[in-house]
């Protein structure tokens, strides 16, 4: 029961957009499978779409993956982890670069 509550909390308020994707394999395991349906992946990708608009490359990644969900039946955990890591990296790099550039232009 505690494990389910932790998953609900992670799904409700993920720390990063990648964490929203990372919770999918745990949710699937809770249902007794290691596969995540393409529909579940598509729904979760839409949930991180707004965050991805912060960086052009992150948005391109999410849009590309949404297109791929149309031709797939399922995803495995390692694919999702790789995608989540890419998304987090793209967004963290964008976030780190912008403030330093803004600080320089303000001085």
Protein Blocks (a to p, Z undefined) as FASTA:
>chain_A
ZZmmmmmmmmmmcfbfklmmmmmmmmmmmnopabdcfklmmmmmmmmmmmmmmpmklmmm
mmmmmmmmmmcfbdcfklmmmmmmmmmmmmmmmmmmmmmmmmmmmZZ
